Each structure stands twice: as structure tokens, then as C-alpha cells.
Amino acid sequence: MVEKIIGTYGAPTLLLRQDGQAFALKAFLHPRKSLSQRNALKRISPLGEILGDTYLFICSVDCGAQVGDTVKQTGDIYYELRQVETVLYKNEPVYLWGLCVQKGGADTWDC
């Protein structure tokens, strides 16, 4: 059932593996914080706003996503996978979820 939901409602996504391979798949990629939380935690430096948001990534198990891989959905924005976990149901893998950060600019993962 989860595969059907991802296949039906997921957005076309490109997974760029560290080994140089690229895979087209369907996935979900959404900001982890709500809009009100992001506005409340906004950090401004002398050079402008610091983007430190993390993004939730959900895809099928067979895509083989790993920490360090890059995800791209629309436009020229790339996201680096910083955490990837397999969700199990009755000891069977159901889907993968991960946390991403937008590539480029300052690395604020540990802030």
C-alpha cells in the first residue's frame, strides 16, 4: 500500500548516488518545520537569512538511497541526504525516510 501511495502521490525525483549513478523515482520531499516554526526561528546574519531547514525525504525501499546522496525534484535546487532510515513492518522493509539539507551556502547542520 505504501508503494502505491508513493507511486501515485510522490513527486518525480532524481536521486544522484555517490557512485555516479542517477535514478529517477517518485518521492516526497517536504520542509520538516511548519511555516510558523521557521518564522519564529529565523536567523539573520550580516549577509542575510541563514537557511538551516531540514527536509523530510520519503521514498520506496528499492531506490537504495544512502547518506551523502543528492536529491533533486524541481528547479536547480539540490538536497544532500544526511540521515537515511528504513521503516519496517513485521520485520519487512516498507519505505525509506531521510533528512536532507539544501546544498550550497553555509553548512548549518550542526547549528
matplotlib code that plots the C-alpha trace (Angstrom):
import matplotlib.pyplot as plt

x = [0.0, 2.8, 4.4, 1.1, 0.8, 4.4, 3.9, 0.6, 1.2, 5.0, 6.8, 9.2, 12.6, 16.2, 18.5, 22.2, 24.2, 27.7, 28.9, 27.9, 24.6, 21.4, 17.9, 14.5, 11.9, 8.8, 9.3, 8.1, 10.4, 8.9, 10.3, 10.5, 9.3, 6.0, 6.0, 5.3, 8.2, 10.6, 9.5, 9.9, 13.4, 14.6, 18.3, 19.7, 23.4, 25.1, 24.9, 21.2, 19.0, 20.7, 18.8, 19.1, 16.0, 15.9, 13.7, 11.9, 12.5, 10.3, 10.8, 10.5, 12.9, 14.3, 15.8, 18.8, 19.2, 22.2, 23.7, 25.6, 23.5, 21.9, 18.2, 16.7, 13.0, 12.2, 14.3, 18.0, 17.8, 19.7, 19.4, 22.0, 20.8, 22.2, 20.3, 18.5, 16.4, 14.4, 10.9, 10.0, 6.6, 6.6, 10.4, 9.8, 11.1, 8.2, 9.8, 12.9, 12.8, 15.6, 16.6, 18.1, 19.6, 19.7, 23.1, 25.1, 25.8, 26.8, 26.5, 24.2, 23.5, 25.2, 23.9]
y = [0.0, 2.4, 1.8, 2.7, 5.9, 6.9, 6.0, 7.9, 11.0, 11.3, 13.9, 13.0, 13.0, 12.4, 10.5, 11.2, 8.4, 8.9, 6.2, 8.4, 6.6, 8.6, 7.1, 8.6, 7.8, 9.1, 10.5, 13.1, 16.0, 18.5, 21.0, 19.4, 22.5, 24.3, 27.8, 29.3, 27.5, 28.6, 32.2, 32.0, 30.5, 32.8, 33.6, 36.7, 37.3, 40.5, 38.8, 37.8, 35.0, 31.7, 28.7, 25.9, 24.0, 20.3, 18.5, 15.1, 12.7, 9.6, 7.0, 3.4, 0.9, -0.3, 3.1, 2.4, 5.9, 6.4, 9.1, 11.5, 11.0, 14.0, 14.5, 16.9, 17.5, 20.7, 23.6, 23.8, 23.1, 20.1, 18.4, 16.3, 13.3, 13.5, 10.6, 7.6, 5.0, 2.0, 1.7, -1.9, -3.5, -7.1, -7.2, -6.3, -3.1, -0.8, 2.5, 4.8, 8.1, 10.6, 14.1, 16.4, 19.9, 22.2, 22.1, 25.3, 28.2, 27.7, 24.3, 24.8, 21.1, 21.3, 24.7]
z = [0.0, 0.8, -2.6, -4.2, -2.3, -3.1, -6.8, -7.0, -5.0, -4.9, -7.0, -9.8, -8.2, -9.3, -6.9, -7.6, -5.9, -4.6, -7.1, -10.0, -10.9, -11.2, -10.6, -11.5, -8.9, -7.1, -3.6, -1.1, -0.1, 2.4, 4.9, 8.3, 10.2, 9.9, 8.4, 11.8, 13.4, 10.6, 11.0, 14.8, 14.4, 11.6, 11.9, 10.2, 9.7, 8.3, 4.9, 5.1, 6.3, 7.3, 5.8, 8.3, 7.5, 7.2, 4.7, 5.2, 2.3, 1.9, -0.9, -1.7, -0.3, -3.6, -4.5, -2.3, -1.0, 1.3, 3.5, 1.2, -1.9, -3.6, -4.2, -6.8, -7.5, -9.4, -10.5, -9.7, -6.0, -4.7, -1.3, 0.4, 2.4, 5.9, 7.5, 6.0, 7.9, 6.8, 8.2, 9.0, 9.4, 10.7, 10.0, 6.3, 4.9, 3.9, 2.9, 3.5, 5.2, 5.5, 6.5, 3.9, 3.8, 0.8, -0.8, -1.3, 1.1, 4.7, 6.3, 9.3, 10.1, 13.5, 14.5]

ax = plt.figure().add_subplot(projection="3d")
ax.plot(x, y, z, "-o")
ax.set_aspect("equal")
plt.show()
